Each structure stands twice: as C-alpha cells, then as structure tokens.
Amino acid sequence: MVWYAGLLDKGLTLAGDFLSYLREGDARSHEVNVTMTADSSQASAKLASAVDDVAKKLESAVQSIVGNIIDKLERDQLELLTAQVKSVHFALEFESDGMLGPAVSRIMELIAYAKNRILEGKLEWLGPWLMAESIRIIALRRMASSEKALSLVQSEARAFRLSILDYSGQSLIKNGNTPWVKIAEFVQGTNEDVVRLLSQSAELEASTQREREASGSGAVTQTPKQTLVDSESSAPAATVKTALNPAASWPFPTGSRP
C-alpha cells in the first residue's frame, strides 16, 4: 500500500531517537549542573520539532489514501493519530505537561488499533505503531513526577524495545551474521544500534521490492486491488508467519513483559 511509504523508516528512526533520549536523560538526571535548565529547554524544542515532523509525515500519508471502504476506515484512524500527535506537539510548544494526558490516552487506543492490524498481517501499520508508541512513552516521561512514575516509564520503554524485536527482529537473523551483542545491548537498554540495523534492512527490502516491481511493470496491467492480492499470495512463508504472529518471528521468549 503506497500510502504508507516511508512511515516504517520514519517510525524506526523516531523510536531509536526517543529511546536514546530517554536513556541519556535518565543518566543526566543523576547529575546536577548549572546548565540543567538550558539543556531542558533545548531538549523540549528538539522534541517538539521531532513530533511536528511526525505529524506532517502522517498527514501526508492520510492525504494520499484513496480507494475502497477498508482504506477509508484505516484513513480515519490515521487522521485520529495525526490529530493526537499534533496535540502532543502543541503541549510541548506550550510547555504544558498537563495538556499531554488526554492526548496520550487517545494515542493508547490508536496503538491498540495499530497492533491489531499488524496481527492481521497488515505490516504497513508497523510505522504508525512505532510512531505512536514512541510519542506515548516520551510524553509519559515528560509527565512523570515521582520515582514510581519514572520506574513505570522505564518499564514501558523496555517493553517497547522487546516489542520492536518481536515485530521486526527476524530481519536481523535471517541472513546470518546475527549481531547478538548489539541485540543484547538493545534489550538491556544501553544503546539503540539495533534500530539503525532494522532501518537499513527495511530500506534494503523496500529497494528490492521496487526493483522487482519495476522489472515486471511492462508485463500485465493490474488494478491496485489485484496487485495487493497478488503480493499477499506470493509473500514468503516466513513473512506471513511474522504478520500473523509477530512473536513467532523471534527465536527467544521476549514476549514476557516486566
């Protein structure tokens, strides 16, 4: 589905950046220095800019959706997600953490919707899910004002790391030379290198798919619906397995959440 083009790469980039922000922010929180206020203001501006970029990307995807009733239903959900991302952006610009709460609650509902679509095999929802989950966690971090709340955010961030591997980890092991050390460090929360590797893998697969489509473009003209059906029916067995059961794509029991 062309209307989601680029959302996966953007979602992975955002997830990596925000997880890195959380990790580095937690490390800095144990240090006291005179530049803390200035650093906080600068970080807020960067966050607001990143969230605004996500909103624009989603809005572009929404505007490109045309077609059948199913497309319309999914467009409606993307519109809702875009609206809530804009609400988060405004709250960050307004420097009002209290305004984040309602937007986060609605984003959680849309996260559930995206995950259900992924379980149905609609992997084009991976990008929107990554974006929504990243923004939810970063908003929770901004609202956290107690040790208990901070501990919960850390738990949610770790669960997010595991979910990323559940949904996308197969691409790291199917070609051999598996980066086990990087994977372990990612799970432990010490770096986000795995997200960059996933992004590179996704781009390679997308490039391969574009070349495959270009080489066969002169054969038979197909309607968008026929193309979608053909692509689903000819998908490799491993891909279908990943879509129907994301946890099955990963050889280890990462599904348990703290």
C-alpha positions as CSV (number, residue, x, y, z in Angstrom):
1,M,0.0,0.0,0.0
2,V,1.8,3.1,-1.3
3,W,0.1,5.4,1.2
4,Y,2.4,4.1,4.0
5,A,5.6,4.6,2.0
6,G,8.3,5.9,4.3
7,L,6.4,5.5,7.5
8,L,8.3,2.5,8.6
9,D,11.7,4.2,8.2
10,K,10.4,7.3,10.0
11,G,8.9,5.2,12.8
12,L,12.2,3.3,13.3
13,T,14.2,6.5,13.3
14,L,11.8,8.1,15.8
15,A,11.9,5.0,18.1
16,G,15.7,5.0,18.1
17,D,15.9,8.7,18.8
18,F,13.3,8.7,21.5
19,L,14.7,5.6,23.3
20,S,18.1,7.2,23.1
21,Y,16.7,10.5,24.6
22,L,15.1,8.5,27.4
23,R,18.3,6.6,28.2
24,E,20.6,9.7,28.1
25,G,18.0,11.7,30.0
26,D,17.9,9.2,32.8
27,A,21.7,9.2,33.0
28,R,21.7,13.0,33.2
29,S,19.0,13.1,35.9
30,H,21.6,11.8,38.4
31,E,23.8,14.7,37.7
32,V,23.3,18.3,38.9
33,N,24.8,21.2,37.0
34,V,24.1,24.8,36.3
35,T,23.1,24.3,32.7
36,M,20.2,21.9,33.5
37,T,17.5,24.4,32.8
38,A,19.0,25.5,29.5
39,D,19.5,21.9,28.5
40,S,15.9,21.1,29.4
41,S,14.6,23.9,27.2
42,Q,16.8,22.9,24.3
43,A,15.6,19.3,24.6
44,S,12.0,20.4,24.7
45,A,12.5,22.4,21.5
46,K,14.0,19.3,19.8
47,L,11.2,17.1,21.0
48,A,8.6,19.5,19.7
49,S,10.3,19.6,16.3
50,A,10.5,15.8,16.1
51,V,6.9,15.4,17.0
52,D,5.9,18.1,14.5
53,D,7.8,16.2,11.8
54,V,5.9,13.0,12.6
55,A,2.6,14.9,12.4
56,K,3.5,16.2,8.9
57,K,4.5,12.7,7.8
58,L,1.3,11.1,9.0
59,E,-0.7,13.9,7.4
60,S,0.9,13.3,4.1
61,A,0.1,9.6,4.3
62,V,-3.5,10.4,5.1
63,Q,-3.9,12.7,2.1
64,S,-2.6,10.0,-0.2
65,I,-5.1,7.4,0.9
66,V,-7.8,6.8,-1.8
67,G,-9.8,3.7,-2.7
68,N,-12.1,1.3,-1.1
69,I,-14.0,1.2,2.2
70,I,-11.3,-0.5,4.1
71,D,-8.8,2.2,3.0
72,K,-11.3,4.8,4.3
73,L,-11.6,3.1,7.7
74,E,-7.9,3.0,8.1
75,R,-7.6,6.6,6.9
76,D,-9.9,7.6,9.6
77,Q,-7.7,6.0,12.2
78,L,-4.6,7.7,10.8
79,E,-6.4,11.0,10.9
80,L,-7.1,10.5,14.6
81,L,-3.5,9.6,15.2
82,T,-2.3,12.6,13.3
83,A,-4.6,14.9,15.4
84,Q,-3.3,13.5,18.7
85,V,0.3,13.8,17.6
86,K,-0.5,17.5,16.8
87,S,-2.0,17.8,20.3
88,V,1.2,16.5,21.8
89,H,3.2,18.9,19.7
90,F,1.1,21.8,20.9
91,A,1.5,20.8,24.5
92,L,5.3,20.6,24.1
93,E,5.3,24.0,22.4
94,F,3.1,25.4,25.1
95,E,5.3,23.8,27.8
96,S,2.3,22.3,29.5
97,D,2.7,18.8,30.6
98,G,-0.9,18.8,31.9
99,M,-2.1,19.0,28.3
100,L,-0.3,15.8,27.4
101,G,-2.6,13.5,29.4
102,P,-5.7,13.5,27.2
103,A,-3.7,13.1,24.0
104,V,-1.7,10.2,25.5
105,S,-5.0,8.4,26.5
106,R,-6.3,8.6,22.9
107,I,-2.9,7.6,21.4
108,M,-3.1,4.4,23.5
109,E,-6.3,3.5,21.9
110,L,-4.8,4.0,18.5
111,I,-1.8,1.9,19.4
112,A,-4.1,-1.0,20.2
113,Y,-5.8,-0.5,16.8
114,A,-2.4,-0.5,15.0
115,K,-1.3,-3.7,16.8
116,N,-4.5,-5.4,15.8
117,R,-3.9,-4.5,12.2
118,I,-0.4,-5.9,12.4
119,L,-1.7,-9.1,13.8
120,E,-4.0,-9.3,10.8
121,G,-0.9,-9.2,8.6
122,K,-1.0,-5.5,7.7
123,L,2.6,-4.8,8.2
124,E,2.2,-1.3,6.8
125,W,0.9,-0.4,10.2
126,L,4.3,-1.0,11.8
127,G,5.4,2.6,11.0
128,P,2.4,4.3,12.6
129,W,2.6,1.9,15.6
130,L,6.3,2.8,16.1
131,M,5.5,6.5,15.9
132,A,2.5,6.3,18.3
133,E,4.4,4.2,20.8
134,S,7.4,6.4,20.7
135,I,5.4,9.5,21.3
136,R,3.3,7.9,24.1
137,I,6.4,6.9,26.0
138,I,8.2,10.2,25.6
139,A,5.0,12.0,26.7
140,L,4.8,9.8,29.8
141,R,8.4,10.6,30.6
142,R,7.6,14.3,30.4
143,M,4.6,13.9,32.8
144,A,6.4,11.6,35.3
145,S,7.0,13.5,38.5
146,S,7.7,10.7,41.0
147,E,10.0,7.8,41.4
148,K,7.1,5.3,40.9
149,A,6.2,7.1,37.7
150,L,9.7,7.1,36.4
151,S,10.1,3.4,37.1
152,L,6.9,2.8,35.1
153,V,8.2,4.7,32.2
154,Q,11.4,2.7,32.2
155,S,9.3,-0.5,32.3
156,E,7.3,0.7,29.3
157,A,10.4,1.7,27.4
158,R,11.9,-1.8,28.0
159,A,8.6,-3.4,26.8
160,F,8.8,-1.3,23.7
161,R,12.3,-2.5,23.0
162,L,11.1,-6.1,23.2
163,S,8.1,-5.4,21.1
164,I,10.3,-3.9,18.3
165,L,12.2,-7.2,18.3
166,D,9.0,-9.2,18.4
167,Y,7.7,-7.5,15.3
168,S,10.9,-6.9,13.3
169,G,13.7,-9.0,14.8
170,Q,13.5,-11.7,12.2
171,S,15.2,-9.4,9.6
172,L,18.3,-9.4,11.9
173,I,18.8,-13.2,11.9
174,K,17.6,-14.5,8.6
175,N,20.7,-13.6,6.6
176,G,23.2,-14.9,9.1
177,N,26.0,-13.0,10.9
178,T,23.4,-12.1,13.6
179,P,24.5,-9.1,15.7
180,W,23.9,-10.8,19.0
181,V,25.9,-8.4,21.1
182,K,24.0,-5.4,19.7
183,I,20.7,-7.2,20.3
184,A,21.6,-7.9,23.9
185,E,22.7,-4.3,24.5
186,F,19.4,-3.1,23.0
187,V,17.4,-5.3,25.3
188,Q,19.4,-4.1,28.2
189,G,18.8,-0.5,27.2
190,T,22.4,0.5,26.7
191,N,22.2,1.6,23.1
192,E,19.9,1.7,20.1
193,D,22.2,0.4,17.3
194,V,19.7,-2.4,16.5
195,V,17.1,0.1,15.4
196,R,19.5,1.5,12.8
197,L,20.2,-2.0,11.6
198,L,16.5,-2.7,11.3
199,S,16.0,0.6,9.4
200,Q,18.8,-0.4,6.9
201,S,17.2,-3.9,6.5
202,A,13.8,-2.3,5.9
203,E,15.2,0.0,3.3
204,L,17.0,-2.8,1.5
205,E,13.8,-4.9,1.4
206,A,11.9,-1.8,0.0
207,S,14.6,-1.2,-2.6
208,T,14.4,-4.9,-3.7
209,Q,10.7,-4.7,-3.9
210,R,10.8,-1.6,-6.0
211,E,13.3,-3.2,-8.4
212,R,11.1,-6.3,-8.6
213,E,8.0,-4.2,-9.4
214,A,9.9,-2.1,-12.0
215,S,11.2,-5.2,-13.8
216,G,7.7,-6.6,-14.1
217,S,6.0,-3.3,-14.9
218,G,5.7,-3.9,-18.6
219,A,4.0,-7.3,-18.2
220,V,0.4,-7.2,-17.3
221,T,-1.6,-4.2,-16.1
222,Q,-3.2,-4.8,-12.8
223,T,-5.6,-2.9,-10.6
224,P,-4.4,-1.8,-7.2
225,K,-6.7,-4.5,-5.6
226,Q,-5.2,-7.2,-7.8
227,T,-1.7,-6.1,-7.0
228,L,-2.4,-6.2,-3.3
229,V,-3.9,-9.7,-3.6
230,D,-1.0,-11.0,-5.7
231,S,1.6,-9.5,-3.3
232,E,-0.1,-11.2,-0.3
233,S,-0.5,-14.6,-2.0
234,S,3.1,-14.6,-3.2
235,A,4.7,-13.5,0.1
236,P,7.3,-15.9,1.5
237,A,6.0,-18.2,4.3
238,A,8.3,-16.5,6.8
239,T,6.8,-13.1,6.1
240,V,3.2,-14.4,6.5
241,K,4.2,-16.1,9.8
242,T,5.6,-12.8,11.1
243,A,2.5,-11.0,10.2
244,L,0.1,-13.4,11.8
245,N,2.2,-14.0,14.9
246,P,4.9,-11.3,15.4
247,A,6.3,-13.1,18.5
248,A,6.9,-16.2,16.3
249,S,9.4,-14.3,14.2
250,W,11.8,-14.1,17.1
251,P,13.6,-17.2,18.4
252,F,13.6,-16.2,22.0
253,P,10.8,-15.6,24.6
254,T,10.9,-11.8,24.6
255,G,7.2,-11.7,24.9
256,S,7.1,-11.5,28.7
257,R,6.8,-8.0,29.9
258,P,8.1,-6.5,33.1
